[in-house]
Amino acid sequence: MNTEQHEMYEYARKRIKQKKRLYFHFVLFFSGSLFLFIANKWLNIGEPTNWYIWAVTAWFFIFVLHFIKVFITDSFMNKNWEREQINRLMTMQEKKIEQLKNEIENKKTV
């Protein structure tokens, strides 16, 4: 397996692991929310208030952040994106260095 194939394999393995964790988080969120509802309504834990709504809402917000990270952020900010950004920044630095060299040479000739 050459380097490029190995990188592709590692990227695919990482993405599958991320998605697997997200699906597990969803199952945990669903079953945990159900448990909190049952604890509040049927077992009368903290009965005068509906505290489980706040807990489920906070947990849902965390799940949405996890979803965004896996399916939106990491899907386009991958290794190729990193390489492109590094190359772009290196090109900008090289241009700046050339400008500075030209300025120094122009000052020497004056």
C-alpha positions as CSV (number, residue, x, y, z in Angstrom):
1,M,0.0,0.0,0.0
2,N,1.5,3.3,-1.0
3,T,1.5,6.5,1.0
4,E,-1.5,8.0,-0.7
5,Q,-3.6,4.9,-0.4
6,H,-2.6,4.7,3.3
7,E,-3.7,8.3,3.9
8,M,-7.0,7.6,2.2
9,Y,-7.5,4.5,4.3
10,E,-6.7,6.4,7.5
11,Y,-9.0,9.2,6.6
12,A,-11.8,6.8,5.8
13,R,-11.2,4.9,9.1
14,K,-11.3,8.2,11.0
15,R,-14.5,9.3,9.4
16,I,-16.2,5.9,10.1
17,K,-15.1,6.2,13.7
18,Q,-16.5,9.7,14.0
19,K,-19.8,8.6,12.5
20,K,-20.0,5.6,14.7
21,R,-19.5,7.7,17.8
22,L,-22.2,10.2,16.6
23,Y,-24.7,7.3,16.1
24,F,-23.8,6.0,19.6
25,H,-24.3,9.5,21.0
26,F,-27.7,9.7,19.3
27,V,-28.8,6.3,20.8
28,L,-27.5,7.4,24.2
29,F,-29.3,10.8,23.9
30,F,-32.5,9.1,23.0
31,S,-32.4,6.5,25.7
32,G,-31.2,9.0,28.3
33,S,-33.9,11.4,27.4
34,L,-36.5,8.7,27.8
35,F,-35.0,7.7,31.1
36,L,-35.1,11.4,32.3
37,F,-38.7,11.7,31.2
38,I,-39.7,8.5,33.1
39,A,-37.7,9.6,36.2
40,N,-39.5,12.9,36.3
41,K,-43.1,11.8,35.3
42,W,-43.5,8.3,36.6
43,L,-41.0,8.1,39.4
44,N,-41.8,11.6,40.6
45,I,-38.2,12.6,41.0
46,G,-38.2,16.4,41.3
47,E,-41.9,16.4,40.6
48,P,-43.1,20.0,40.9
49,T,-40.9,21.1,38.0
50,N,-40.2,19.6,34.6
51,W,-36.5,19.7,35.1
52,Y,-35.9,16.9,32.5
53,I,-36.8,19.4,29.7
54,W,-33.8,21.5,30.6
55,A,-31.5,18.5,30.7
56,V,-32.8,17.1,27.4
57,T,-32.5,20.6,25.8
58,A,-28.9,21.0,26.9
59,W,-28.0,17.5,25.8
60,F,-29.7,18.1,22.4
61,F,-27.6,21.2,22.0
62,I,-24.5,19.2,22.6
63,F,-25.6,16.5,20.2
64,V,-26.3,19.2,17.5
65,L,-22.7,20.5,18.0
66,H,-21.4,17.0,17.6
67,F,-23.5,16.5,14.5
68,I,-22.1,19.8,13.0
69,K,-18.6,18.8,13.8
70,V,-18.9,15.4,12.1
71,F,-21.0,16.1,9.1
72,I,-20.3,19.8,8.3
73,T,-16.9,20.9,9.7
74,D,-14.9,17.8,9.3
75,S,-16.4,16.9,5.9
76,F,-14.8,19.9,4.2
77,M,-11.9,20.7,6.5
78,N,-10.0,17.5,5.9
79,K,-6.4,16.8,4.9
80,N,-6.8,18.2,1.4
81,W,-8.2,21.4,2.8
82,E,-5.2,21.6,5.2
83,R,-2.7,21.0,2.4
84,E,-4.3,23.7,0.3
85,Q,-4.2,26.2,3.1
86,I,-0.6,25.4,3.9
87,N,0.4,25.8,0.3
88,R,-1.5,29.1,0.0
89,L,0.2,30.5,3.2
90,M,3.6,29.3,2.1
91,T,3.1,31.0,-1.3
92,M,2.1,34.2,0.4
93,Q,5.2,34.0,2.7
94,E,7.5,33.4,-0.3
95,K,6.0,36.4,-2.1
96,K,6.5,38.6,1.0
97,I,10.1,37.4,1.3
98,E,10.7,38.2,-2.4
99,Q,9.3,41.7,-1.8
100,L,11.5,42.3,1.2
101,K,14.6,41.1,-0.8
102,N,13.7,43.4,-3.6
103,E,13.2,46.3,-1.3
104,I,16.6,45.6,0.4
105,E,18.3,45.4,-3.0
106,N,16.7,48.6,-4.2
107,K,17.9,50.4,-1.0
108,K,21.5,49.1,-1.6
109,T,21.6,50.4,-5.1
110,V,20.4,53.8,-4.1
